[in-house]
Amino acid sequence: MKKEGKEKIFKRHLELRDYLRTKIKSLGLTLFVAEKFASPTVTSIKLPEGIDDKEWLKILRQKYKTEIAGGMGESKGKIVRI
């Protein structure tokens, strides 16, 4: 981190956030948070109606070796977090 520098690290996080959000929208999925509130480290996606979050997370983990988190509190079962 010292070698790269915090400004470059912050810039990279913002670029990756923007890239991920663009790709999510291109898949027809809906982001949970408006652009002006988007975190540079966590992106939340609304689950499409009728999708079982636990089953979807299980498929991602087992088939694609990808671990992402479900929602918490009021958003539990409604979103996933990357």
Secondary structure, DSSP 4 states (H G I P E B T S, - for coil): -TTT-HHHHHHHHHHHHHHHHHHHHHTT-EESS-GGG--SS--EEEPPTT--HHHHHHHHHHHH----EE--GGGTTTEEE-
